């Protein structure tokens, strides 16, 4: 948990929640706030399994997964390849397009060229980050703010109007569809601040849309090679029906904080939080 990424605070919250839940389930848990000495600390601890509650760069992009493979310590969630692929938004879209899954136009451009890459409205975001860190929506008639804190190369993608939907896949089963309702857009504060958003579970959408979200999430999970748990996010323009449903991305390490979507969907599906964490631990392995 923790670590040096932009999602450190989210990871600390996820990690502490999961550690408490696992202790309540009878596991002996050691919490490690990740630093450069991680390999040495793991070698000293000799854990039976690692519950990976790291978010963002290094934690869900294949890096820590590769370290755990090298040390031959069983770990949770997806393996090296799926984690790396899902973290790279451009390659994720390429994989989705090849599988016939609906995505919008996007391109990688130098940071200084982001303002002219696509006609407004459009979205500028890091190509490999999560939790809506560094995401900017540029609407018609507005200007792109300075991007001094962004990577040298950014993703620019067409803006998708409509409603925010998400579906968790757990152990080959889609847990349902949630709609996220916010006053603005689903940014970092809306995701993690108490009262930042409200969740409608199950989403009040037509059966055709719920079935498509389920189908697309299962297919995205399989296409990327995810293991055990993932969450796929959608935008749905309800004025266009099924044609308005677009995949945004798949998260191989969904948040496990008090305001997170995956634990909420699992609870609604009859899987308490402690059991969810235990399922992940019992599934831990190498060669994922």
C-alpha positions in Angstrom: 0.0 0.0 0.0 1.0 3.6 -0.3 4.0 4.0 -2.5 5.3 7.0 -4.5 2.6 7.4 -7.2 0.0 10.2 -7.5 -2.5 7.9 -6.0 -0.6 7.3 -2.8 -3.4 8.6 -0.5 -6.0 6.4 -2.2 -3.7 3.4 -1.9 -3.2 4.0 1.8 -6.9 4.1 2.3 -7.5 1.0 0.2 -4.7 -0.8 2.0 -5.9 0.0 5.5 -9.4 -1.0 4.7 -8.3 -4.3 3.2 -5.9 -5.0 6.1 -8.6 -4.5 8.7 -11.0 -6.7 6.7 -8.5 -9.5 6.3 -7.6 -9.5 10.0 -11.3 -9.8 10.8 -11.4 -12.8 8.5 -8.6 -14.4 10.6 -5.5 -13.6 8.5 -2.2 -12.4 9.9 -1.6 -9.1 8.1 1.5 -6.9 7.9 1.1 -3.5 6.2 3.9 -2.3 4.0 4.1 1.3 2.9 6.1 0.7 -0.3 9.5 2.3 -0.8 12.8 1.5 -2.7 13.5 -1.2 -0.1 10.4 -3.2 -0.9 12.3 -6.3 -2.2 14.4 -6.5 1.0 11.4 -6.0 3.3 9.5 -8.7 1.4 12.4 -11.1 1.7 12.5 -10.4 5.5 8.8 -10.8 6.0 8.5 -14.0 3.9 4.7 -13.6 3.4 2.5 -16.5 2.2 0.9 -14.0 -0.2 0.9 -10.3 -1.0 -2.4 -8.4 -1.2 -1.6 -5.7 -3.7 -3.4 -2.5 -2.7 -1.1 -0.2 -4.6 -2.7 2.1 -7.1 -1.2 4.0 -10.0 2.3 3.9 -11.4 4.6 1.1 -10.1 1.7 -0.6 -8.3 -0.7 -1.5 -11.1 1.4 -1.1 -14.3 3.3 -4.4 -14.1 6.3 -3.2 -12.1 5.5 -4.6 -8.6 4.0 -7.6 -10.3 7.3 -8.3 -12.0 9.2 -7.9 -8.6 6.8 -10.4 -7.0 7.2 -12.8 -9.9 11.0 -12.6 -9.4 10.7 -13.2 -5.7 8.2 -16.0 -6.4 5.7 -14.6 -3.8 2.0 -15.3 -4.7 0.1 -12.0 -5.2 -3.4 -10.8 -5.9 -5.0 -9.2 -9.0 -3.7 -9.2 -12.5 -0.2 -10.2 -13.7 2.6 -8.3 -15.4 1.2 -8.2 -18.9 -2.4 -7.5 -18.2 -1.5 -4.8 -15.6 0.9 -3.1 -18.0 -1.5 -3.2 -20.9 -4.5 -1.9 -18.9 -2.4 0.9 -17.5 -1.5 2.2 -21.0 -4.7 3.8 -22.2 -3.7 3.9 -25.8 -2.7 0.2 -26.0 -5.9 -0.6 -24.1 -8.0 1.1 -26.7 -6.0 -0.7 -29.5 -6.9 -4.0 -27.8 -10.5 -3.0 -27.4 -10.8 -1.9 -31.0 -9.3 -5.2 -32.3 -11.9 -7.1 -30.2 -14.8 -5.0 -31.6 -15.4 -3.1 -28.4 -16.6 0.5 -28.8 -14.1 3.3 -28.0 -13.7 6.9 -29.1 -11.1 8.5 -31.3 -7.9 9.3 -29.4 -4.3 10.1 -30.1 -1.0 10.6 -28.3 0.5 14.0 -28.8 3.3 16.2 -27.3 1.9 18.1 -24.3 2.4 21.5 -26.1 0.2 20.3 -29.1 -2.7 19.0 -27.0 -4.8 22.1 -27.6 -5.0 21.5 -31.4 -5.1 17.7 -31.6 -8.9 17.4 -31.8 -11.9 19.7 -32.2 -13.6 20.6 -28.9 -15.1 19.1 -26.8 -12.2 16.8 -26.0 -10.4 15.4 -23.0 -6.6 15.6 -22.2 -5.2 13.0 -19.7 -2.0 11.2 -18.9 -1.7 8.0 -20.9 -0.8 6.0 -17.9 -2.4 7.2 -14.6 -5.6 6.6 -12.8 -8.1 8.1 -10.3 -8.7 11.0 -12.8 -5.3 12.5 -11.9 -4.4 15.2 -14.5 -7.6 14.9 -16.5 -8.8 18.1 -18.2 -12.1 18.5 -20.1 -12.0 21.2 -22.8 -15.4 22.3 -23.9 -16.4 24.4 -27.0 -15.4 28.0 -26.5 -13.0 27.3 -23.6 -9.2 27.1 -23.5 -6.9 24.3 -22.4 -5.3 25.2 -19.0 -1.5 25.0 -18.7 -0.2 21.5 -18.6 3.1 22.1 -16.9 2.5 19.3 -14.4 1.6 16.7 -17.2 3.9 14.2 -18.9 5.7 15.3 -22.1 3.3 13.1 -24.1 -0.4 13.1 -23.3 -3.5 11.4 -24.6 -6.2 13.5 -26.3 -9.6 11.9 -26.8 -13.0 12.9 -28.0 -15.3 13.8 -25.2 -18.2 11.4 -24.7 -21.4 13.1 -23.3 -23.9 11.3 -21.1 -24.0 9.2 -18.0 -21.2 7.5 -16.0 -21.5 3.7 -15.6 -19.2 1.0 -14.3 -19.2 -2.8 -14.0 -17.0 -5.0 -11.8 -15.9 -8.4 -12.9 -15.1 -10.9 -10.2 -13.9 -14.4 -10.8 -15.6 -14.6 -14.2 -18.9 -13.0 -13.1 -20.1 -9.4 -13.7 -21.4 -8.0 -10.5 -23.8 -5.5 -12.0 -23.9 -1.9 -13.2 -23.6 1.2 -11.1 -24.4 4.7 -12.3 -22.2 7.5 -10.7 -24.0 10.8 -10.3 -22.0 14.0 -9.6 -22.6 17.7 -9.8 -19.8 18.1 -12.3 -17.7 15.4 -13.7 -16.2 12.3 -12.0 -12.9 13.8 -10.9 -10.6 12.9 -8.0 -12.6 14.6 -5.4 -15.9 13.1 -6.7 -14.3 9.7 -6.4 -12.8 9.9 -3.0 -14.3 12.7 -1.0 -17.2 11.8 1.3 -20.3 13.0 -0.5 -18.4 13.8 -3.7 -20.7 11.5 -5.7 -23.7 9.3 -5.3 -24.0 5.7 -6.7 -27.1 4.1 -8.0 -26.9 0.3 -7.6 -28.2 -1.2 -9.8 -28.2 1.6 -12.4 -31.6 2.7 -13.6 -30.9 1.9 -17.3 -32.7 -0.2 -19.9 -32.0 -3.9 -19.8 -30.2 -3.7 -23.2 -27.7 -1.3 -21.7 -27.2 -3.3 -18.5 -26.6 -6.4 -20.6 -24.2 -4.6 -22.9 -22.2 -3.3 -19.9 -22.0 -6.8 -18.5 -21.0 -8.3 -21.9 -18.4 -5.5 -22.6 -16.9 -5.7 -19.1 -16.4 -9.5 -19.4 -14.9 -9.2 -22.8 -12.6 -6.4 -21.8 -11.4 -8.4 -18.8 -10.6 -11.3 -21.1 -9.1 -9.3 -23.9 -6.6 -7.7 -21.5 -5.9 -11.0 -19.8 -7.0 -9.7 -16.3 -7.1 -12.1 -13.4 -9.8 -12.4 -10.7 -10.9 -8.7 -10.4 -11.3 -5.7 -12.7 -13.7 -2.8 -13.2 -14.6 -1.4 -16.6 -15.9 2.2 -16.9 -18.3 3.5 -19.5 -19.9 6.7 -20.7 -23.4 6.3 -22.1 -25.2 8.9 -24.2 -28.7 7.8 -23.6 -30.0 9.9 -26.6 -28.2 7.4 -28.9 -29.3 4.2 -27.2 -26.8 1.3 -27.5 -24.7 3.2 -30.0 -24.0 5.7 -27.3 -22.3 3.2 -24.9 -18.5 3.7 -25.0 -15.7 1.9 -23.0 -13.4 4.3 -21.3 -10.9 2.0 -19.6 -10.4 -1.1 -17.4 -9.0 -0.9 -14.0 -7.1 -4.0 -12.8 -6.8 -2.8 -9.2 -10.1 -1.1 -8.4 -10.2 1.1 -5.3 -11.1 -0.5 -2.0 -11.8 2.7 0.0 -15.0 3.5 1.9 -16.3 5.4 -1.2 -15.2 2.9 -3.8 -17.4 1.3 -6.4 -16.2 -2.3 -6.5 -16.8 -3.1 -2.8 -20.3 -1.5 -3.1 -21.1 -3.7 -6.1 -19.8 -6.8 -4.4 -22.0 -6.0 -1.3 -25.0 -5.6 -3.5 -24.2 -9.0 -5.2 -24.1 -10.6 -1.7 -20.4 -10.6 -1.2 -19.4 -8.7 2.0 -16.1 -6.8 2.0 -14.3 -9.2 4.2 -15.2 -12.1 1.9 -14.2 -10.1 -1.2 -10.7 -9.5 0.3 -10.4 -13.1 1.3 -11.4 -14.3 -2.2 -8.6 -12.3 -3.6 -6.0 -13.6 -1.1 -7.1 -17.2 -1.6 -6.7 -16.8 -5.4 -3.1 -15.3 -5.1 -0.5 -16.9 -7.2 2.6 -16.4 -9.3 2.6 -16.7 -13.1 -0.5 -14.6 -13.4 
